[in-house]
Amino acid sequence: MKTQKLIWTRVVSLLTMFLMVISLNVNAQTKSNSADAGKIFINKKGEIHDQGWNKLGFITKDNMVKDSKGQTIYFIDEKGNVVDSKGNKLGMAKKNGSYYNMKGENVLNVGKTEGEKCEILDAKGHNMGTVHANYKLHACAAHCLMMERKKNSEKSKK
């Protein structure tokens, strides 16, 4: 009887610990995914991905940003002007990664560097993702692609 009770106590204890570990693991995964929600990542190949590593677009050697279908979203001319596919000037991209809209307002900056990755920060300092150091000029791709996604999701709601 005593042995049975001891075995039962150990089984219940192990089961409780197992459930705690699983719930902590699920909770940690949920938090890490929500922390990256809405972020954009530009890797060393110039590929642009969302938080789920879905390819949103890419940067060409000619400083053009194209969506995943290959359609040009914008390009950056030799003066740093960000120009959309219709020829409309959207703003100015600086070599340090800062992006200014047509009103001259700072929209994005590139923050601290961790190895080859740099943080993409909005004007208030909130992290919007990361960009490879080679593509700091294109940190504005994060902003453009986020605006494009927002516009497309609003269209689909109508």
C-alpha positions in Angstrom: 0.0 0.0 0.0 2.8 2.4 0.9 4.6 1.5 -2.3 1.6 2.2 -4.4 1.0 5.6 -2.8 4.7 6.5 -3.4 4.4 5.5 -7.1 1.2 7.4 -7.5 2.7 10.5 -5.9 5.7 10.3 -8.2 3.5 9.8 -11.3 1.4 12.8 -10.4 4.5 14.9 -9.7 6.1 14.0 -13.0 2.9 14.7 -14.9 2.6 18.1 -13.2 6.2 19.0 -14.1 5.6 17.8 -17.7 2.5 20.0 -18.1 4.4 23.0 -16.6 7.3 22.6 -19.0 4.9 22.3 -22.0 2.9 25.4 -20.9 6.0 27.4 -20.4 7.4 26.4 -23.8 4.1 27.3 -25.6 4.0 30.6 -23.7 7.6 31.5 -24.7 6.9 30.7 -28.3 3.8 32.8 -28.4 5.6 35.8 -26.9 8.6 35.6 -29.3 6.3 35.4 -32.3 4.2 38.3 -31.1 7.3 40.4 -30.5 8.2 40.1 -34.2 4.7 40.6 -35.4 4.6 43.2 -38.2 8.4 43.4 -38.5 10.4 43.3 -41.7 13.8 41.6 -42.2 16.2 42.3 -45.0 19.0 39.7 -45.3 22.4 39.8 -46.8 21.1 38.6 -50.2 18.7 41.6 -50.3 15.6 39.4 -49.7 12.8 41.0 -47.7 10.8 38.8 -45.4 8.1 39.2 -42.8 8.1 37.7 -39.3 7.0 34.3 -40.6 9.9 34.4 -43.1 7.5 34.7 -46.0 9.3 36.5 -48.9 7.8 39.9 -49.5 10.2 41.2 -52.0 13.9 41.7 -52.9 16.4 44.5 -53.6 18.1 44.4 -57.0 21.7 45.5 -57.7 20.2 48.6 -59.4 18.7 49.7 -56.1 15.2 48.7 -57.1 12.9 47.1 -54.6 10.5 44.6 -56.1 7.6 42.7 -54.5 7.5 38.9 -54.4 5.8 39.0 -57.8 8.7 40.9 -59.3 6.8 44.2 -59.7 8.8 47.3 -58.9 7.7 49.1 -55.7 10.3 51.8 -55.7 13.9 52.6 -56.6 16.5 54.9 -55.2 18.2 57.3 -57.6 21.8 58.5 -57.4 20.8 61.5 -55.2 19.0 59.3 -52.7 15.5 60.1 -53.9 13.0 57.3 -53.3 10.8 57.1 -56.4 7.9 54.8 -56.9 7.2 52.7 -60.0 5.1 55.6 -61.5 7.9 58.1 -61.1 6.5 59.9 -58.0 9.0 60.9 -55.5 8.2 59.4 -52.1 11.0 60.8 -50.0 14.8 60.7 -49.4 16.9 57.8 -48.2 20.2 58.7 -46.6 23.3 56.4 -46.7 23.1 56.1 -42.9 19.7 54.4 -43.2 17.5 57.4 -42.3 14.4 58.0 -44.4 12.6 61.3 -44.7 9.1 61.7 -46.3 8.2 64.5 -48.8 7.5 66.8 -45.9 11.0 66.4 -44.6 9.8 64.4 -41.6 12.1 61.6 -40.3 10.2 58.4 -40.8 12.9 55.7 -40.2 16.4 55.3 -38.8 18.9 52.5 -38.6 19.9 51.8 -35.0 22.5 49.8 -33.2 24.4 47.1 -35.1 24.7 43.5 -34.0 27.3 42.0 -36.3 26.1 42.6 -39.9 22.5 43.3 -38.8 21.2 46.8 -38.0 17.9 47.6 -36.3 15.2 49.4 -38.3 13.6 52.0 -36.0 10.6 54.2 -36.6 10.7 57.9 -35.7 9.8 57.1 -32.1 12.6 54.5 -31.8 10.3 51.4 -32.0 12.0 48.4 -33.6 10.4 47.5 -37.0 12.9 44.8 -37.9 16.5 44.4 -39.1 18.4 45.2 -42.2 21.8 43.8 -43.3 24.5 46.5 -43.1 24.9 46.3 -46.9 21.3 47.5 -47.4 21.0 50.3 -44.8 20.0 52.6 -47.6 17.0 50.4 -48.1 15.7 50.4 -44.6 12.8 52.4 -46.1 11.8 49.2 -47.8 10.4 48.1 -44.4 8.2 51.2 -44.4 7.1 50.9 -48.0 6.3 47.2 -47.7 4.4 47.7 -44.5 2.4 50.5 -46.1 1.8 48.4 -49.2 0.6 45.5 -47.0 -1.7 47.8 -45.0 -3.2 49.2 -48.2 -3.8 45.7 -49.7 -5.4 44.4 -46.5 -7.7 47.4 -46.4 -8.7 46.8 -50.1 -9.5 43.2 -49.3 -11.8 44.2 -46.5 -13.9 46.3 -48.8 
